[in-house]
Amino acid sequence: MSEEDVKDIDILAEHIKPLLAGQRLAVQGGALADLTGMWLASLPQQMRGEFLEGHITSIKIFAEAYGRLRPSQGAA
């Protein structure tokens, strides 16, 4: 990935952040899943499975970490 790509990604992310801010987690996740689907569809078919598997693994790792960091809902 080039430096120009990284700059373009940062610019796009900064534009998307305000749209997601304040939305329920389900809405944020749904929007990001939709964007991920568009990204996957743009890849050559022979690459999609590998990229999807890597993406799912990353999400599972994040979800596990989030679950450990999140305060217990049963705590008083």
Sequence and secondary structure as in RCSB ss.txt:
>XXXX:A:sequence
MSEEDVKDIDILAEHIKPLLAGQRLAVQGGALADLTGMWLASLPQQMRGEFLEGHITSIKIFAEAYGRLRPSQGA
A
>XXXX:A:secstr
  HHHHHHHHHHHHHHHHHHTTS HHHHHHHHHHHHHHHHHHS HHHHHHHHHHHHHHHHHHHHHHHHHS  TT 
 
